Amino acid sequence: MLDMLGEPLVVTLIGLAGGLCLGLAARLGRFCSMGAIEDALYGNDGRRLRMWGVAIGIAVIGSFLAMALGWFDPAQTLYLSNTWYPLASIAGGLVFGYGMALAGNCGFGALARVGGGDFRSFVIVLVMGLSAYIALSGPLAALRVWAFPVAAPEGQLPGIAHVLGGMTGLPVTVTGIVLGAALLVFSGANRRLLQSPGMVFWSVVVGLAIVGAWVGTSWVAAKGFEALPVVSHSFARPLGDSMLWLMMSSGLSINFAVGSVAGVLVGAFAGSLIKGHFRWEACEDPRELRRQIGGAALMGVGAAVAVGCTVGQGLSAFSVLAFSAPVTAAAIFAGAALGLKQLITGFVPAE
């Protein structure tokens, strides 16, 4: 397969397959980070938040099983190959979460809405991808590197399972599987969630999409000759990568990020047609558009600082139990809660 299609195309197809699953989950299973936070805080409904817990539990179990089988080396991932800076996770997560509240969606959610015909979200996607690159390799890159320098870790890998395994004497893979199973049981043991089998199903699909990306890109890295990274899904820098490829594809190789973004769009489009929800939408309120653009810009910068978004840190980094994952996820939640509170109280008349 690698000889016939070429390594870049194979990893692109792997990204496309996983992205397709994620796009369908967003549209058919209502898998959404912003929606989950809104439901939990203001709708008295924690099912969509528990969906994330189920997806993470499946992703952790699957990833550590793959490690045990020799299909995946976590040391090759971005999340366990660099030193973790807690301040970066907290600051970046807060900025991302606040921007997500202003924009009304994260990068993944915006892509899913674009697949349903929402042109407002198309603007969010463009601005977020651009701002992520401004912070990663543009005018803000030097400031970001100065504040949060990137370095290889010394000694112990910065993973929760690695540290706990060292403390207990249990194999890292066993520790990871146990932690993933505990999270899966805790999140899934909810009567309201279990009464919605579709939500459980799509949560499992999301978790498996994360694992499939790790295993697939690991296989290509091991069998191929090109120095391709071992990656899973994220939707901050990949938005910028996709924009660059669309503009300069004659000089750039196609990659996993492009496939992942395209997959979400195709999956969301298909899901919206299945549900009968596809319709063209545009922003008619300049104030709303201004708020969404500002939120998208904050999300791009925040994701660059935190090294991931709701999917990158909240699922992919969580699947390898990187220390950054729960800290960034908590910061994103806090930032989103602050932003939502500000938006809601801003519409409440003063007494």
RODO-2510 file (C-alpha; in nm, 4 decimals, decimal comma):
residues 351
     n   res          X          Y          Z
     1     m     0,0000     0,0000     0,0000
     2     l     0,2761     0,2445     0,0905
     3     d     0,4604     0,1765    -0,2355
     4     m     0,1481     0,2145    -0,4442
     5     l    -0,0105     0,5210    -0,2795
     6     g     0,2847     0,6864    -0,1099
     7     e     0,3229     0,7562     0,2609
     8     p     0,1746     1,1114     0,2642
     9     l    -0,1418     0,9937     0,0897
    10     v    -0,1802     0,6955     0,3236
    11     v    -0,1625     0,9096     0,6383
    12     t    -0,4038     1,1536     0,4729
    13     l    -0,6512     0,8705     0,4183
    14     i    -0,6072     0,7663     0,7818
    15     g    -0,6888     1,1209     0,8875
    16     l    -0,9826     1,1297     0,6464
    17     a    -1,1328     0,8110     0,7909
    18     g    -1,1033     0,9319     1,1491
    19     g    -1,2272     1,2788     1,0617
    20     l    -1,5277     1,1282     0,8852
    21     c    -1,6191     0,9445     1,2077
    22     l    -1,5768     1,2626     1,4113
    23     g    -1,7913     1,4651     1,1710
    24     l    -2,0687     1,2070     1,1836
    25     a    -2,0472     1,1981     1,5633
    26     a    -2,0842     1,5746     1,5783
    27     r    -2,3944     1,5769     1,3593
    28     l    -2,5633     1,2470     1,4433
    29     g    -2,4486     1,2117     1,8046
    30     r    -2,4371     1,5832     1,8969
    31     f    -2,0805     1,5337     2,0191
    32     c    -1,9698     1,8902     2,0947
    33     s    -1,7533     2,0473     2,3650
    34     m    -1,9322     2,3841     2,3763
    35     g    -2,2718     2,2177     2,3790
    36     a    -2,1629     1,9834     2,6568
    37     i    -2,0482     2,2718     2,8754
    38     e    -2,3654     2,4728     2,8096
    39     d    -2,5878     2,1725     2,8866
    40     a    -2,4035     2,1022     3,2122
    41     l    -2,3969     2,4619     3,3371
    42     y    -2,7330     2,5926     3,2184
    43     g    -2,9408     2,2967     3,1032
    44     n    -2,9077     2,0654     3,4042
    45     d    -2,8030     1,7913     3,1621
    46     g    -2,4615     1,6297     3,1994
    47     r    -2,5060     1,3633     2,9318
    48     r    -2,2968     1,5342     2,6642
    49     l    -2,0221     1,6026     2,9179
    50     r    -2,0297     1,2335     3,0077
    51     m    -2,0034     1,1538     2,6372
    52     w    -1,6593     1,3108     2,6468
    53     g    -1,5711     1,0967     2,9482
    54     v    -1,6786     0,7817     2,7639
    55     a    -1,4820     0,8830     2,4530
    56     i    -1,1722     0,9563     2,6606
    57     g    -1,2040     0,6261     2,8487
    58     i    -1,2281     0,4317     2,5211
    59     a    -0,9359     0,6282     2,3752
    60     v    -0,7179     0,5604     2,6817
    61     i    -0,7975     0,1886     2,6908
    62     g    -0,7441     0,1522     2,3164
    63     s    -0,4199     0,3497     2,3134
    64     f    -0,2641     0,1544     2,5994
    65     l    -0,3763    -0,1758     2,4505
    66     a    -0,2045    -0,0691     2,1287
    67     m     0,1078     0,0128     2,3303
    68     a     0,0979    -0,3317     2,4935
    69     l     0,0724    -0,4950     2,1500
    70     g     0,3641    -0,2915     2,0183
    71     w     0,1495    -0,1024     1,7691
    72     f     0,2106     0,2404     1,9152
    73     d     0,4974     0,4136     2,0981
    74     p     0,3704     0,7083     2,3080
    75     a     0,7209     0,8536     2,3284
    76     q     0,6847     0,9495     1,9620
    77     t     0,3838     1,1716     2,0276
    78     l     0,3988     1,5467     2,0658
    79     y     0,2323     1,5283     2,4068
    80     l     0,4935     1,3037     2,5698
    81     s     0,8069     1,4132     2,3825
    82     n     0,8266     1,7709     2,5142
    83     t     0,8570     1,9149     2,8611
    84     w     0,5225     2,0056     3,0118
    85     y     0,4759     2,3635     3,1293
    86     p     0,1686     2,3824     3,3578
    87     l     0,1399     2,7583     3,3101
    88     a     0,1102     2,7078     2,9335
    89     s    -0,1733     2,4592     2,9811
    90     i    -0,3552     2,6890     3,2226
    91     a    -0,3055     3,0146     3,0331
    92     g    -0,3639     2,8641     2,6904
    93     g    -0,6650     2,6669     2,8097
    94     l    -0,8272     2,9696     2,9714
    95     v    -0,7771     3,1829     2,6602
    96     f    -0,9054     2,9038     2,4366
    97     g    -1,2106     2,8388     2,6533
    98     y    -1,3010     3,2059     2,6748
    99     g    -1,2621     3,2416     2,2984
   100     m    -1,4723     2,9308     2,2469
   101     a    -1,7578     3,0883     2,4443
   102     l    -1,7351     3,4074     2,2387
   103     a    -1,7237     3,2174     1,9100
   104     g    -1,9928     2,9711     2,0159
   105     n    -1,7853     2,6694     1,9118
   106     c    -1,4381     2,5194     1,9181
   107     g    -1,2487     2,4481     1,5950
   108     f    -1,3939     2,0999     1,5667
   109     g    -1,7469     2,2229     1,6329
   110     a    -1,7058     2,5048     1,3820
   111     l    -1,5931     2,2574     1,1153
   112     a    -1,8960     2,0407     1,1878
   113     r    -2,1216     2,3446     1,1488
   114     v    -1,9549     2,4369     0,8201
   115     g    -2,0447     2,0884     0,6995
   116     g    -2,4052     2,1750     0,7802
   117     g    -2,3988     2,4943     0,5737
   118     d    -2,3176     2,7512     0,8449
   119     f    -2,1105     3,0220     0,6737
   120     r    -2,0555     3,2015     1,0067
   121     s    -1,8545     2,9039     1,1249
   122     f    -1,6514     2,9136     0,8036
   123     v    -1,5245     3,2551     0,9153
   124     i    -1,4400     3,1088     1,2589
   125     v    -1,2413     2,8275     1,0954
   126     l    -1,0420     3,0684     0,8792
   127     v    -0,9624     3,3097     1,1623
   128     m    -0,8721     3,0339     1,4060
   129     g    -0,6367     2,8628     1,1603
   130     l    -0,4705     3,1931     1,0785
   131     s    -0,4304     3,3005     1,4415
   132     a    -0,2871     2,9616     1,5364
   133     y    -0,0130     3,0068     1,2761
   134     i     0,0492     3,3655     1,3903
   135     a     0,1288     3,2259     1,7356
   136     l     0,3151     2,9172     1,6130
   137     s     0,5427     3,0582     1,3436
   138     g     0,4294     3,4155     1,2812
   139     p     0,4745     3,7475     1,4618
   140     l     0,3800     3,6061     1,8039
   141     a     0,6005     3,2959     1,7765
   142     a     0,9061     3,4531     1,9412
   143     l     0,6972     3,5696     2,2378
   144     r     0,5385     3,2274     2,2740
   145     v     0,8723     3,0459     2,2668
   146     w     1,0219     3,2940     2,5139
   147     a     0,7334     3,2463     2,7568
   148     f     0,6927     2,8713     2,7069
   149     p     1,0180     2,7220     2,5675
   150     v     0,9979     2,3780     2,4098
   151     a     1,2457     2,1192     2,5326
   152     a     1,2834     1,7437     2,5507
   153     p     1,1876     1,5973     2,8891
   154     e     1,4592     1,4793     3,1226
   155     g     1,4217     1,1291     3,2611
   156     q     1,0637     1,0228     3,3216
   157     l     0,8150     1,0702     3,0408
   158     p     0,5540     1,3316     3,1374
   159     g     0,2690     1,0836     3,1478
   160     i     0,0313     1,0032     3,4320
   161     a     0,0468     0,6282     3,3712
   162     h     0,4265     0,6346     3,3585
   163     v     0,4530     0,8100     3,6941
   164     l     0,1871     0,5975     3,8654
   165     g     0,3367     0,2836     3,7152
   166     g     0,6741     0,3784     3,8587
   167     m     0,5192     0,4396     4,2004
   168     t     0,3148     0,1190     4,2128
   169     g     0,5458    -0,1121     4,0210
   170     l     0,2689    -0,1986     3,7745
   171     p     0,3420    -0,1996     3,4009
   172     v     0,2618     0,1295     3,2338
   173     t     0,0147    -0,0354     2,9978
   174     v    -0,1762    -0,2005     3,2821
   175     t    -0,1888     0,1274     3,4732
   176     g    -0,3213     0,3103     3,1696
   177     i    -0,5874     0,0505     3,0931
   178     v    -0,7069     0,0520     3,4549
   179     l    -0,7307     0,4323     3,4585
   180     g    -0,9144     0,4330     3,1264
   181     a    -1,1573     0,1670     3,2465
   182     a    -1,2236     0,3609     3,5670
   183     l    -1,3016     0,6763     3,3689
   184     l    -1,5217     0,4811     3,1293
   185     v    -1,7255     0,3269     3,4126
   186     f    -1,7546     0,6564     3,5999
   187     s    -1,8707     0,8450     3,2909
   188     g    -2,0945     0,5736     3,1508
   189     a    -2,2687     0,4766     3,4753
   190     n    -2,5495     0,7243     3,4287
   191     r    -2,9111     0,6241     3,3743
   192     r    -2,9942     0,9199     3,1486
   193     l    -2,6935     0,8522     2,9293
   194     l    -2,7606     0,4792     2,9073
   195     q    -3,1157     0,5578     2,7999
   196     s    -2,9639     0,7334     2,4975
   197     p    -2,7730     0,4498     2,3250
   198     g    -2,6980     0,6675     2,0244
   199     m    -2,4965     0,9058     2,2417
   200     v    -2,3003     0,6141     2,3884
   201     f    -2,2379     0,4682     2,0430
   202     w    -2,1000     0,7897     1,8984
   203     s    -1,8834     0,8452     2,2053
   204     v    -1,7241     0,5050     2,1441
   205     v    -1,6766     0,5919     1,7755
   206     v    -1,4950     0,9124     1,8711
   207     g    -1,2634     0,7270     2,1096
   208     l    -1,1825     0,4650     1,8474
   209     a    -1,1112     0,7368     1,5892
   210     i    -0,8418     0,8760     1,8183
   211     v    -0,6865     0,5320     1,8677
   212     g    -0,7081     0,4515     1,4978
   213     a    -0,5098     0,7632     1,4139
   214     w    -0,2320     0,6730     1,6590
   215     v    -0,2084     0,3157     1,5322
   216     g    -0,2344     0,4094     1,1652
   217     t     0,0276     0,6840     1,1678
   218     s     0,2546     0,4652     1,3843
   219     w     0,2333     0,1882     1,1251
   220     v     0,3262     0,4273     0,8452
   221     a     0,6144     0,5712     1,0501
   222     a     0,7465     0,2202     1,1200
   223     k     0,7052     0,0774     0,7688
   224     g     0,7805     0,3837     0,5604
   225     f     1,0991     0,5719     0,4819
   226     e     0,9797     0,9307     0,5203
   227     a     1,0067     1,1015     0,8589
   228     l     0,6329     1,1376     0,9125
   229     p     0,5101     1,2172     1,2652
   230     v     0,2916     0,9937     1,4798
   231     v    -0,0222     1,2022     1,5303
   232     s    -0,3897     1,1947     1,6152
   233     h    -0,6696     1,4451     1,5684
   234     s    -0,6567     1,8099     1,6690
   235     f    -0,8219     2,1159     1,5187
   236     a    -0,6117     2,4267     1,5681
   237     r    -0,2888     2,4095     1,3693
   238     p    -0,4432     2,1555     1,1287
   239     l    -0,6888     2,4248     1,0206
   240     g    -0,3928     2,6418     0,9197
   241     d    -0,2166     2,3429     0,7618
   242     s    -0,5229     2,2769     0,5475
   243     m    -0,5432     2,6404     0,4408
   244     l    -0,1762     2,6373     0,3409
   245     w    -0,2152     2,3142     0,1450
   246     l    -0,5158     2,4495    -0,0433
   247     m    -0,3149     2,7567    -0,1426
   248     m     0,0206     2,5888    -0,2147
   249     s    -0,0506     2,2213    -0,2790
   250     s     0,1901     2,2140    -0,5739
   251     g     0,4765     2,2758    -0,3319
   252     l     0,3497     2,0972    -0,0218
   253     s     0,2808     1,7314     0,0543
   254     i    -0,0667     1,6359     0,1609
   255     n    -0,0764     1,5172     0,5216
   256     f    -0,2825     1,3780     0,8081
   257     a    -0,4097     1,7222     0,9118
   258     v    -0,5597     1,7901     0,5699
   259     g    -0,7296     1,4519     0,5678
   260     s    -0,8631     1,4976     0,9207
   261     v    -1,0136     1,8407     0,8474
   262     a    -1,1622     1,7200     0,5178
   263     g    -1,3034     1,4131     0,6904
   264     v    -1,4884     1,6192     0,9505
   265     l    -1,6369     1,8386     0,6774
   266     v    -1,7512     1,5386     0,4720
   267     g    -1,8823     1,3535     0,7771
   268     a    -2,0695     1,6580     0,9046
   269     f    -2,2153     1,7220     0,5603
   270     a    -2,3349     1,3627     0,5353
   271     g    -2,4730     1,3736     0,8887
   272     s    -2,6613     1,6964     0,8247
   273     l    -2,8185     1,5446     0,5115
   274     i    -2,9180     1,2308     0,7025
   275     k    -3,0794     1,4418     0,9732
   276     g    -3,2282     1,6828     0,7231
   277     h    -3,0564     1,9726     0,8968
   278     f    -2,8454     2,1108     0,6135
   279     r    -2,9211     2,4733     0,5388
   280     w    -2,7186     2,7764     0,4407
   281     e    -2,6747     3,0261     0,7241
   282     a    -2,5022     3,3634     0,7376
   283     c    -2,4409     3,6198     1,0074
   284     e    -2,6860     3,9096     0,9924
   285     d    -2,5638     4,0876     1,3065
   286     p    -2,2264     4,2664     1,2748
   287     r    -2,1827     4,2618     1,6535
   288     e    -2,2242     3,8860     1,6598
   289     l    -1,9734     3,8438     1,3766
   290     r    -1,7251     4,0696     1,5545
   291     r    -1,7588     3,8640     1,8725
   292     q    -1,7125     3,5369     1,6834
   293     i    -1,4039     3,6623     1,5004
   294     g    -1,2505     3,7773     1,8278
   295     g    -1,3280     3,4433     1,9880
   296     a    -1,1770     3,2524     1,6968
   297     a    -0,8572     3,4579     1,7190
   298     l    -0,8317     3,3841     2,0922
   299     m    -0,8872     3,0129     2,0297
   300     g    -0,6046     2,9954     1,7766
   301     v    -0,3573     3,1660     2,0092
   302     g    -0,4770     2,9710     2,3132
   303     a    -0,4438     2,6375     2,1335
   304     a    -0,0915     2,7265     2,0185
   305     v     0,0117     2,8034     2,3767
   306     a    -0,1635     2,5011     2,5294
   307     v    -0,0419     2,2691     2,2485
   308     g    -0,3896     2,1605     2,1550
   309     c    -0,7617     2,2334     2,1557
   310     t    -1,0621     2,0525     2,2988
   311     v    -0,9855     1,7563     2,0728
   312     g    -0,6055     1,7820     2,0699
   313     q    -0,5678     1,8025     2,4474
   314     g    -0,9148     1,6846     2,5508
   315     l    -0,8977     1,3602     2,3534
   316     s    -0,5627     1,2912     2,1824
   317     a    -0,3398     1,4018     2,4712
   318     f    -0,5799     1,2419     2,7198
   319     s    -0,5563     0,9121     2,5336
   320     v    -0,1861     0,8847     2,6255
   321     l    -0,2575     1,0265     2,9746
   322     a    -0,0328     1,3293     2,9322
   323     f    -0,0311     1,5527     3,2395
   324     s    -0,1228     1,8460     3,0194
   325     a    -0,4573     1,6930     2,9209
   326     p    -0,6657     1,7197     3,2417
   327     v    -0,5111     2,0564     3,3318
   328     t    -0,5820     2,2053     2,9885
   329     a    -0,9317     2,0549     2,9797
   330     a    -1,0122     2,2047     3,3208
   331     a    -0,8767     2,5431     3,2106
   332     i    -1,0824     2,5322     2,8897
   333     f    -1,3936     2,4532     3,0930
   334     a    -1,3217     2,7419     3,3313
   335     g    -1,2554     2,9855     3,0470
   336     a    -1,5734     2,8798     2,8671
   337     a    -1,7778     2,9107     3,1875
   338     l    -1,6448     3,2634     3,2393
   339     g    -1,7213     3,3607     2,8809
   340     l    -2,0725     3,2157     2,8940
   341     k    -2,1472     3,3921     3,2206
   342     q    -2,0325     3,7214     3,0746
   343     l    -2,2438     3,6747     2,7619
   344     i    -2,5536     3,5740     2,9541
   345     t    -2,5357     3,8435     3,2235
   346     g    -2,4676     4,0966     2,9512
   347     f    -2,8214     4,0373     2,8240
   348     v    -2,9863     4,0544     3,1667
   349     p    -3,1376     4,4006     3,2351
   350     a    -2,9891     4,5765     3,5333
   351     e    -3,2312     4,6104     3,8259
***
